[in-house]
Amino acid sequence: MELELEHEIAKRLRHAEANAEPIEPFAHEIGEREVLRAYDIQHLNTQHGLSTGRILRGRKIGLTAKTVQQQLGSGLIDQSQNATVAAIQMAEKKVWA
């Protein structure tokens, strides 16, 4: 399967969220600069959440300032980041608190 690793990591993330447990970083598995693979994982979990009743309320885009990019080093954040925002995140997890 083409996205087998992405499905495995998405499942790990869902398990960690459901059990409030940390997981080991997985950047080394997908490649630290493989942004598209990371977005594939995010998309898989968004689709899973929608299939279980979560409601997509919007998307957010984060732009990291050049000075912050330099502080973080390694060129890991050298482009905009985006994510989905689900209603359950806002209501139950108080993401905005």
N, CA, C and O atoms as a MOPAC input file, in Angstrom:
PM7 MOZYME 1SCF
protein

 N      0.84700 1    -1.18800 1     0.00000 1
 C      0.00000 1     0.00000 1     0.00000 1
 C      0.88800 1     1.24600 1     0.00000 1
 O      1.88800 1     1.31000 1     0.71400 1
 N      0.51500 1     2.20600 1    -0.79100 1
 C      1.34600 1     3.38900 1    -0.97000 1
 C      1.48100 1     4.22400 1     0.30500 1
 O      2.55900 1     4.75200 1     0.58100 1
 N      0.42300 1     4.34700 1     1.07400 1
 C      0.44100 1     5.17500 1     2.28700 1
 C      0.46200 1     4.33400 1     3.56600 1
 O     -0.05600 1     4.76300 1     4.59700 1
 N      1.04200 1     3.17000 1     3.50600 1
 C      1.02400 1     2.26400 1     4.66000 1
 C      1.65100 1     2.90600 1     5.89900 1
 O      1.06600 1     2.85300 1     6.98100 1
 N      2.82400 1     3.50600 1     5.75400 1
 C      3.47400 1     4.14800 1     6.89100 1
 C      2.63600 1     5.30500 1     7.41700 1
 O      2.51400 1     5.48000 1     8.62900 1
 N      2.06200 1     6.09100 1     6.52400 1
 C      1.23900 1     7.21400 1     6.93800 1
 C      0.02700 1     6.74100 1     7.73600 1
 O     -0.33700 1     7.35500 1     8.73900 1
 N     -0.59500 1     5.65200 1     7.29100 1
 C     -1.73400 1     5.08600 1     8.03200 1
 C     -1.29800 1     4.61800 1     9.42400 1
 O     -2.01100 1     4.84100 1    10.40200 1
 N     -0.14900 1     3.98300 1     9.51600 1
 C      0.36800 1     3.49600 1    10.80000 1
 C      0.61600 1     4.66500 1    11.75800 1
 O      0.23600 1     4.60100 1    12.92700 1
 N      1.24400 1     5.71700 1    11.27300 1
 C      1.53000 1     6.86900 1    12.13700 1
 C      0.23400 1     7.57200 1    12.52600 1
 O      0.08500 1     7.99500 1    13.67200 1
 N     -0.69600 1     7.70400 1    11.60000 1
 C     -1.98700 1     8.32000 1    11.91900 1
 C     -2.68600 1     7.54700 1    13.03500 1
 O     -3.26900 1     8.13900 1    13.94300 1
 N     -2.62100 1     6.23100 1    12.95600 1
 C     -3.23400 1     5.38900 1    13.99100 1
 C     -2.54700 1     5.60100 1    15.34700 1
 O     -3.21200 1     5.66800 1    16.38100 1
 N     -1.21400 1     5.70400 1    15.33400 1
 C     -0.47800 1     5.97300 1    16.58000 1
 C     -0.90900 1     7.29300 1    17.19500 1
 O     -1.09000 1     7.39700 1    18.40800 1
 N     -1.07100 1     8.29900 1    16.35000 1
 C     -1.47900 1     9.61000 1    16.84800 1
 C     -2.88500 1     9.56500 1    17.44700 1
 O     -3.13400 1    10.16900 1    18.49000 1
 N     -3.79300 1     8.86100 1    16.80200 1
 C     -5.15500 1     8.73400 1    17.34200 1
 C     -5.14400 1     8.01000 1    18.67700 1
 O     -5.84800 1     8.39900 1    19.60900 1
 N     -4.34600 1     6.96000 1    18.76700 1
 C     -4.24100 1     6.21200 1    20.02300 1
 C     -3.68400 1     7.12000 1    21.13000 1
 O     -4.18800 1     7.11800 1    22.25300 1
 N     -2.65400 1     7.88300 1    20.80400 1
 C     -2.04600 1     8.78200 1    21.79200 1
 C     -3.05200 1     9.82600 1    22.26100 1
 O     -3.12900 1    10.12500 1    23.45300 1
 N     -3.82100 1    10.37800 1    21.33100 1
 C     -4.82900 1    11.37800 1    21.70600 1
 C     -5.90400 1    10.75800 1    22.59500 1
 O     -6.27800 1    11.32900 1    23.61900 1
 N     -6.39600 1     9.59000 1    22.19800 1
 C     -7.46900 1     8.93300 1    22.95000 1
 C     -7.04900 1     8.55800 1    24.36400 1
 O     -7.86800 1     8.55700 1    25.28300 1
 N     -5.76900 1     8.24200 1    24.53400 1
 C     -5.27700 1     7.79300 1    25.83400 1
 C     -4.44000 1     8.83700 1    26.56200 1
 O     -3.88000 1     8.56300 1    27.62300 1
 N     -4.35800 1    10.03200 1    25.99100 1
 C     -3.56000 1    11.12700 1    26.56300 1
 C     -2.14500 1    10.66000 1    26.89200 1
 O     -1.62700 1    10.89700 1    27.98300 1
 N     -1.53400 1     9.98500 1    25.91000 1
 C     -0.18300 1     9.45600 1    26.06800 1
 C      0.74800 1    10.08000 1    25.03500 1
 O      0.35500 1    10.28900 1    23.88700 1
 N      1.96200 1    10.37300 1    25.43400 1
 C      2.92300 1    10.88000 1    24.44500 1
 C      3.38400 1     9.74600 1    23.53100 1
 O      3.29900 1     8.56900 1    23.88100 1
 N      3.87300 1    10.12800 1    22.35500 1
 C      4.46400 1     9.14500 1    21.45200 1
 C      5.84400 1     9.63900 1    21.05700 1
 O      6.16700 1    10.81800 1    21.19800 1
 N      6.63400 1     8.73100 1    20.57000 1
 C      7.96700 1     9.08600 1    20.09900 1
 C      7.85100 1     9.90700 1    18.81700 1
 O      6.92900 1     9.68600 1    18.03200 1
 N      8.75000 1    10.83100 1    18.59300 1
 C      8.73900 1    11.57800 1    17.32800 1
 C      8.85000 1    10.62200 1    16.14400 1
 O      9.52400 1     9.59500 1    16.22600 1
 N      8.19700 1    10.96100 1    15.06300 1
 C      8.21800 1    10.08700 1    13.89300 1
 C      8.82300 1    10.76000 1    12.66600 1
 O      8.76900 1    10.20600 1    11.56800 1
 N      9.39200 1    11.93400 1    12.83900 1
 C      9.98200 1    12.65900 1    11.70200 1
 C     11.05200 1    11.82400 1    11.00100 1
 O     11.17500 1    11.86200 1     9.77600 1
 N     11.82600 1    11.06900 1    11.78600 1
 C     12.87400 1    10.24600 1    11.17300 1
 C     12.28600 1     9.13400 1    10.30300 1
 O     12.95800 1     8.63200 1     9.40200 1
 N     11.04300 1     8.75000 1    10.56700 1
 C     10.41100 1     7.69000 1     9.77500 1
 C      9.92700 1     8.20500 1     8.42200 1
 O     10.00400 1     7.49900 1     7.41700 1
 N      9.43300 1     9.43100 1     8.40400 1
 C      8.90800 1     9.96300 1     7.14500 1
 C      9.89600 1    10.90200 1     6.46400 1
 O      9.70700 1    11.26800 1     5.30400 1
 N     10.93300 1    11.29000 1     7.16800 1
 C     11.89800 1    12.24800 1     6.64000 1
 C     11.55900 1    13.62900 1     7.16600 1
 O     10.44400 1    14.11200 1     6.96700 1
 N     12.49300 1    14.26000 1     7.82500 1
 C     12.22500 1    15.53600 1     8.48200 1
 C     11.70700 1    16.60600 1     7.53600 1
 O     10.99700 1    17.51100 1     7.97300 1
 N     12.03800 1    16.53200 1     6.26200 1
 C     11.62200 1    17.56800 1     5.32800 1
 C     10.50000 1    17.09400 1     4.39800 1
 O     10.20800 1    17.73300 1     3.38800 1
 N      9.89200 1    15.99000 1     4.74500 1
 C      8.80600 1    15.44200 1     3.93500 1
 C      7.46100 1    16.01600 1     4.38400 1
 O      6.62800 1    15.30800 1     4.94900 1
 N      7.27100 1    17.27900 1     4.12900 1
 C      6.07000 1    17.98300 1     4.57100 1
 C      4.81700 1    17.35700 1     3.97800 1
 O      3.80800 1    17.23300 1     4.67200 1
 N      4.85900 1    16.96500 1     2.72500 1
 C      3.66300 1    16.39000 1     2.10000 1
 C      3.23100 1    15.09900 1     2.78200 1
 O      2.03500 1    14.83300 1     2.90300 1
 N      4.18300 1    14.30100 1     3.22400 1
 C      3.82700 1    13.06500 1     3.94600 1
 C      3.16600 1    13.40400 1     5.28300 1
 O      2.22100 1    12.73500 1     5.70100 1
 N      3.66700 1    14.44700 1     5.95000 1
 C      3.05900 1    14.87400 1     7.20900 1
 C      1.62800 1    15.35700 1     6.97600 1
 O      0.73500 1    15.07100 1     7.77400 1
 N      1.41200 1    16.09000 1     5.87900 1
 C      0.05400 1    16.53000 1     5.55800 1
 C     -0.83800 1    15.35000 1     5.19300 1
 O     -2.03800 1    15.38400 1     5.46800 1
 N     -0.28200 1    14.30500 1     4.57900 1
 C     -1.06500 1    13.09200 1     4.31300 1
 C     -1.55500 1    12.48500 1     5.62700 1
 O     -2.70600 1    12.06100 1     5.72500 1
 N     -0.68800 1    12.44400 1     6.62900 1
 C     -1.05700 1    11.89500 1     7.94400 1
 C     -2.15700 1    12.75200 1     8.56200 1
 O     -3.13400 1    12.22800 1     9.09800 1
 N     -1.99300 1    14.06600 1     8.48600 1
 C     -3.01400 1    14.97100 1     9.01700 1
 C     -4.34800 1    14.74000 1     8.30600 1
 O     -5.39600 1    14.69500 1     8.95000 1
 N     -4.31100 1    14.59400 1     6.98300 1
 C     -5.53200 1    14.37600 1     6.21200 1
 C     -6.21400 1    13.06300 1     6.61300 1
 O     -7.43600 1    13.01400 1     6.75400 1
 N     -5.42600 1    12.00800 1     6.79300 1
 C     -5.99300 1    10.72700 1     7.21900 1
 C     -6.72500 1    10.86500 1     8.54300 1
 O     -7.82000 1    10.32800 1     8.70500 1
 N     -6.13300 1    11.58000 1     9.48900 1
 C     -6.78000 1    11.73600 1    10.78700 1
 C     -7.97500 1    12.68200 1    10.72100 1
 O     -8.93700 1    12.51500 1    11.47100 1
 N     -7.92600 1    13.66300 1     9.84100 1
 C     -9.09500 1    14.52700 1     9.65000 1
 C    -10.25100 1    13.69800 1     9.10100 1
 O    -11.37600 1    13.80100 1     9.58900 1
 N     -9.98000 1    12.88100 1     8.09100 1
 C    -11.02700 1    12.03800 1     7.51800 1
 C    -11.57200 1    11.04500 1     8.54700 1
 O    -12.77600 1    10.79700 1     8.60400 1
 N    -10.68000 1    10.48400 1     9.35500 1
 C    -11.12300 1     9.56000 1    10.40900 1
 C    -12.02800 1    10.29500 1    11.39600 1
 O    -13.08800 1     9.78700 1    11.76500 1
 N    -11.62000 1    11.47400 1    11.81900 1
 C    -12.43300 1    12.24800 1    12.75600 1
 C    -13.80500 1    12.57100 1    12.19000 1
 O    -14.80600 1    12.46300 1    12.89700 1
 N    -13.86300 1    12.96300 1    10.93200 1
 C    -15.15100 1    13.25900 1    10.30100 1
 C    -16.02600 1    12.01500 1    10.24600 1
 O    -17.24300 1    12.09800 1    10.41200 1
 N    -15.40500 1    10.86000 1    10.01100 1
 C    -16.17500 1     9.61200 1     9.92700 1
 C    -16.72200 1     9.18100 1    11.28400 1
 O    -17.63300 1     8.35600 1    11.35400 1
 N    -16.16600 1     9.74100 1    12.36800 1
 C    -16.64400 1     9.39400 1    13.70300 1
 C    -17.50800 1    10.49200 1    14.31900 1
 O    -17.83600 1    10.44100 1    15.50500 1
 N    -17.87600 1    11.48700 1    13.50600 1
 C    -18.80600 1    12.50000 1    13.97900 1
 C    -18.22000 1    13.86900 1    14.28600 1
 O    -18.96300 1    14.79900 1    14.59900 1
 N    -16.92000 1    14.00800 1    14.20200 1
 C    -16.36000 1    15.34500 1    14.41300 1
 C    -16.81600 1    16.25800 1    13.28500 1
 O    -17.07100 1    15.81200 1    12.16600 1
 N    -16.91000 1    17.52900 1    13.59800 1
 C    -17.35900 1    18.51100 1    12.61500 1
 C    -16.20400 1    19.44200 1    12.30200 1
 O    -15.59900 1    20.02400 1    13.20100 1
 N    -15.90900 1    19.57400 1    11.03300 1
 C    -14.84800 1    20.47400 1    10.60200 1
 C    -15.38200 1    21.89900 1    10.66600 1
 O    -16.36700 1    22.22500 1    10.00400 1
 N    -14.74500 1    22.73700 1    11.45000 1
 C    -15.18500 1    24.11600 1    11.61500 1
 C    -14.32100 1    25.10900 1    10.85600 1
 O    -14.70500 1    26.26700 1    10.69600 1
 N    -13.18200 1    24.68000 1    10.39600 1
 C    -12.34600 1    25.60000 1     9.65200 1
 C    -10.93200 1    25.07300 1     9.52400 1
 O    -10.63300 1    23.92900 1     9.86500 1
 N    -10.08600 1    25.93200 1     9.02700 1
 C     -8.67000 1    25.60600 1     8.87600 1
 C     -7.87300 1    26.78300 1     9.38900 1
 O     -8.35900 1    27.91400 1     9.38900 1
 N     -6.67400 1    26.53300 1     9.82000 1
 C     -5.81300 1    27.62000 1    10.26100 1
 C     -4.50000 1    27.54500 1     9.51500 1
 O     -4.03200 1    26.47000 1     9.14200 1
 N     -3.92700 1    28.69300 1     9.30900 1
 C     -2.63100 1    28.76700 1     8.64400 1
 C     -1.69600 1    29.50900 1     9.57900 1
 O     -2.03400 1    30.57200 1    10.09900 1
 N     -0.53300 1    28.95000 1     9.78500 1
 C      0.45600 1    29.59400 1    10.64000 1
 C      1.66600 1    30.00200 1     9.82600 1
 O      2.22700 1    29.20000 1     9.08000 1
 N      2.05500 1    31.23000 1     9.97200 1
 C      3.25500 1    31.72600 1     9.31600 1
 C      4.27200 1    32.02600 1    10.40000 1
 O      4.01200 1    32.83500 1    11.29100 1
 N      5.40300 1    31.39600 1    10.33200 1
 C      6.44300 1    31.57800 1    11.34200 1
 C      7.39300 1    32.67800 1    10.88500 1
 O      7.92600 1    32.63100 1     9.77600 1
 N      7.59700 1    33.67000 1    11.74900 1
 C      8.47400 1    34.79000 1    11.41700 1
 C      9.89200 1    34.29900 1    11.12900 1
 O     10.34200 1    33.30700 1    11.70100 1
 N     10.58000 1    34.99500 1    10.24700 1
 C     11.95600 1    34.62300 1     9.87600 1
 C     12.85800 1    34.53900 1    11.10400 1
 O     13.70000 1    33.64400 1    11.18700 1
 N     12.69600 1    35.45400 1    12.05900 1
 C     13.55000 1    35.42100 1    13.25100 1
 C     13.30000 1    34.16600 1    14.07700 1
 O     14.23500 1    33.58500 1    14.62700 1
 N     12.04300 1    33.74800 1    14.16600 1
 C     11.71700 1    32.52200 1    14.90400 1
 C     12.25300 1    31.31000 1    14.14800 1
 O     12.75400 1    30.37100 1    14.76600 1
 N     12.15500 1    31.31900 1    12.82400 1
 C     12.70500 1    30.22900 1    12.01600 1
 C     14.19900 1    30.07100 1    12.30300 1
 O     14.69400 1    28.95300 1    12.44600 1
 N     14.90700 1    31.19000 1    12.38400 1
 C     16.33700 1    31.15400 1    12.65400 1
 C     16.61500 1    30.62100 1    14.05500 1
 O     17.57600 1    29.87600 1    14.25300 1
 N     15.79000 1    30.99100 1    15.02400 1
 C     15.97700 1    30.51100 1    16.40100 1
 C     15.78700 1    28.99900 1    16.46900 1
 O     16.51000 1    28.30900 1    17.18700 1
 N     14.81100 1    28.48700 1    15.71900 1
 C     14.53500 1    27.04900 1    15.74500 1
 C     15.62000 1    26.25500 1    15.02600 1
 O     15.87100 1    25.09600 1    15.35500 1
 N     16.25900 1    26.87800 1    14.05000 1
 C     17.35400 1    26.22800 1    13.33700 1
 C     16.92100 1    25.07900 1    12.45700 1
 O     15.73600 1    24.76000 1    12.36400 1
 N     17.87100 1    24.47500 1    11.82500 1
 C     17.71200 1    23.28400 1    10.98200 1
 C     16.79200 1    23.48900 1     9.79300 1
 O     16.56600 1    22.54900 1     9.03000 1
 N     16.25700 1    24.67800 1     9.61100 1
 C     15.36700 1    24.91000 1     8.48000 1
 C     14.10600 1    24.06500 1     8.50700 1
 O     13.51400 1    23.80400 1     7.46000 1
 N     13.68800 1    23.63300 1     9.69300 1
 C     12.51500 1    22.75900 1     9.78500 1
 C     11.21100 1    23.51000 1     9.54800 1
 O     10.23300 1    22.92400 1     9.08300 1
 N     11.19000 1    24.80300 1     9.86300 1
 C      9.97700 1    25.58100 1     9.64800 1
 C     10.33300 1    26.71500 1     8.70900 1
 O     10.61800 1    27.83200 1     9.14000 1
 N     10.31200 1    26.41200 1     7.41500 1
 C     10.68000 1    27.41500 1     6.43000 1
 C      9.54500 1    27.69900 1     5.45400 1
 O      9.75400 1    28.27400 1     4.38600 1
 N      8.33300 1    27.28300 1     5.84100 1
 C      7.16700 1    27.54900 1     5.01800 1
 C      5.93400 1    27.59400 1     5.90600 1
 O      5.99300 1    27.23100 1     7.08100 1
 N      4.81300 1    28.04300 1     5.34000 1
 C      3.60500 1    28.14300 1     6.14500 1
 C      3.14000 1    26.75700 1     6.57500 1
 O      3.40200 1    25.76100 1     5.90200 1
 N      2.45800 1    26.71400 1     7.68900 1
 C      1.90800 1    25.47900 1     8.23300 1
 C      0.39100 1    25.61300 1     8.22600 1
 O     -0.12800 1    26.72100 1     8.35800 1
 N     -0.32900 1    24.50400 1     8.07300 1
 C     -1.78200 1    24.59600 1     8.16600 1
 C     -2.32200 1    23.39100 1     8.89600 1
 O     -1.66700 1    22.35400 1     8.98900 1
 N     -3.51900 1    23.54000 1     9.41100 1
 C     -4.15200 1    22.46400 1    10.16000 1
 C     -5.66100 1    22.65800 1    10.10600 1
 O     -6.15100 1    23.74500 1     9.80000 1
 N     -6.37900 1    21.59900 1    10.40600 1
 C     -7.83200 1    21.69100 1    10.48400 1
 C     -8.22700 1    21.98300 1    11.91800 1
 O     -7.49300 1    21.67000 1    12.85500 1
 N     -9.37800 1    22.57800 1    12.07300 1
 C     -9.92000 1    22.85700 1    13.40200 1
 C    -11.28600 1    22.19700 1    13.46300 1
 O    -12.19200 1    22.54700 1    12.70800 1
 N    -11.42300 1    21.24500 1    14.36500 1
 C    -12.68600 1    20.53100 1    14.50900 1
 C    -13.47000 1    21.11600 1    15.67700 1
 O    -12.88700 1    21.62200 1    16.63600 1
 N    -14.78000 1    21.04300 1    15.59000 1
 C    -15.63800 1    21.58700 1    16.65000 1
 C    -15.32400 1    20.94300 1    17.99100 1
 O    -15.32800 1    21.62500 1    19.01500 1
 N    -15.05200 1    19.64700 1    18.00300 1
 C    -14.77100 1    18.95500 1    19.25800 1
 C    -13.50500 1    19.49300 1    19.91400 1
 O    -13.40900 1    19.52800 1    21.14100 1
 N    -12.54300 1    19.90800 1    19.11300 1
 C    -11.32300 1    20.46900 1    19.67900 1
 C    -11.62700 1    21.76200 1    20.40900 1
 O    -11.09200 1    22.00100 1    21.49200 1
 N    -12.46200 1    22.58300 1    19.84600 1
 C    -12.76200 1    23.86400 1    20.45800 1
 C    -13.64700 1    23.69000 1    21.69000 1
 O    -13.43900 1    24.36600 1    22.69700 1
 N    -14.61600 1    22.80500 1    21.62300 1
 C    -15.56300 1    22.64900 1    22.71300 1
 C    -15.01900 1    21.83900 1    23.87800 1
 O    -15.15800 1    22.24800 1    25.03100 1
 N    -14.40400 1    20.70300 1    23.59900 1
 C    -13.99700 1    19.79800 1    24.66200 1
 C    -12.55600 1    19.98900 1    25.10500 1
 O    -12.25000 1    19.84100 1    26.28800 1
 N    -11.69100 1    20.30600 1    24.20000 1
 C    -10.27700 1    20.38100 1    24.54700 1
 C     -9.81800 1    21.79700 1    24.81700 1
 O     -8.68500 1    22.02100 1    25.24400 1
 N    -10.69700 1    22.75000 1    24.56900 1
 C    -10.39400 1    24.15000 1    24.83500 1
 C     -9.06600 1    24.56200 1    24.22900 1
 O     -8.19100 1    25.09400 1    24.91200 1
 N     -8.93300 1    24.31200 1    22.95200 1
 C     -7.69200 1    24.62200 1    22.23000 1
 C     -7.34900 1    26.09100 1    22.36100 1
 O     -6.17000 1    26.44700 1    22.38700 1
 N     -8.33500 1    26.94100 1    22.44400 1
 C     -8.10000 1    28.38400 1    22.44000 1
 C     -7.87900 1    28.95300 1    23.83000 1
 O     -7.68400 1    30.16000 1    23.97400 1
 N     -7.90400 1    28.11900 1    24.85100 1
 C     -7.74900 1    28.60500 1    26.22200 1
 C     -6.36300 1    29.14500 1    26.48600 1
 O     -6.07600 1    29.59200 1    27.59600 1

